[in-house]
């Protein structure tokens, strides 16, 4: 099968994908193996003949487990690894067609928006050097104009390329400038040369420049979606182009430092160098064939709805979701998008309801089911230390910016894990998120007084942990106030 876009999924084998996921997610091997196979199947599908590939659909995954055990992190890391468009949504935010609220098709529109942003960044990276050179030209022109300096070579270049008005005779025009002592004067040439040298040396980064930049406040019309209950933002300029009355893009004179203006000007120049139509086409293809939609809290739409107001059927939301998962056309601002080959990963705790209580048709669309295990005290120890950007490394890096050397002793890590596990047992189990609470409480004073500890080494051991948070963690009257 020939790719419809230059993008090709990473050809990693499932064991290699699992190894990458292990760098960020502790345990949950079954879940990581399932998503690794799903990602590899996408690569396999692209190797097939086109007619056969069209009939090979992704095996959607249902992750079952309590909060904080890694369901979202696994899906997010998988999308980052595959460089695939990814969107995380909550099933409870959607309502049945005909009721007030977002319809399920909006998740596909969000996915395509993410795909467009992703592809646009990739295309911009290919022209970054050209954009930077053109941005430097614009900034230098603006600096000269602000200072009343005329660069004769730059004026000639702009005239020859048609970017500014060209007089009938350049020779006569230059004589006129000569006569007025504008560009041929020694002072002008010296000032021009000095400014160019200072700009090239980076000495003007903090200088103020007044420059015309595009006004990004493009008017947007909120048009009701096909279901009548989900607004789609449409650029007013895009509609005017369709009607043949597209206005000129508005600009705004802004006063910024050279460093601040450079990024904005580079972005503008990059937009001029890339092909927007190609970006949109590639983004739609990427969303259709490589997109990942993570539907969280799917267990919350099991059963009939209740409460005040209209009785919005949760089963109705399931049926609307079914049409998306089965495969349909969704209209977006970039055109129609087919959902047949989008990978859906649903997740839920299923404390009250069971997966078997989902409507049968929707159950059949999630053939791969994985139960994630609750985290143990030993898992907490690993979560604190093993991932590439573990919590321990994050706090050490943050405090090192103020000269504080923070060392976590093995006994300290074990005590933190013990306290977090105990609080999950005595309070509501929020999984690994409990570690954030314990660490914030533990390091609150150090973070507040970091400047006083500059140049010092602080050791977090079991004694320090017990002295700092031990009493409140052991007091049954105080522990209930912990998050």
Secondary structure as UniProt FT lines:
FT   HELIX           14..22
FT   TURN            23..24
FT   HELIX           29..46
FT   HELIX           50..53
FT   TURN            54..55
FT   STRAND          61..64
FT   TURN            67..68
FT   HELIX           71..82
FT   STRAND          86..90
FT   HELIX           91..93
FT   TURN            97..98
FT   HELIX           105..126
FT   HELIX           128..147
FT   HELIX           152..160
FT   TURN            161..162
FT   HELIX           170..179
FT   TURN            180..181
FT   HELIX           186..200
FT   TURN            201..206
FT   STRAND          208..214
FT   STRAND          220..224
FT   TURN            226..227
FT   STRAND          231..235
FT   HELIX           236..242
FT   TURN            243..244
FT   STRAND          251..257
FT   HELIX           258..273
FT   HELIX           276..290
FT   STRAND          292..296
FT   HELIX           298..301
FT   HELIX           314..326
FT   STRAND          329..332
FT   TURN            333..334
FT   STRAND          335..338
FT   TURN            340..341
FT   STRAND          343..348
FT   HELIX           355..357
FT   HELIX           360..364
FT   STRAND          368..371
FT   HELIX           377..385
FT   TURN            388..389
FT   HELIX           391..400
FT   TURN            401..403
FT   STRAND          405..408
FT   HELIX           410..426
FT   TURN            431..432
FT   HELIX           433..448
FT   HELIX           450..453
FT   TURN            454..455
FT   STRAND          457..460
FT   HELIX           462..465
FT   HELIX           466..470
FT   HELIX           471..474
FT   HELIX           476..479
FT   TURN            480..481
//
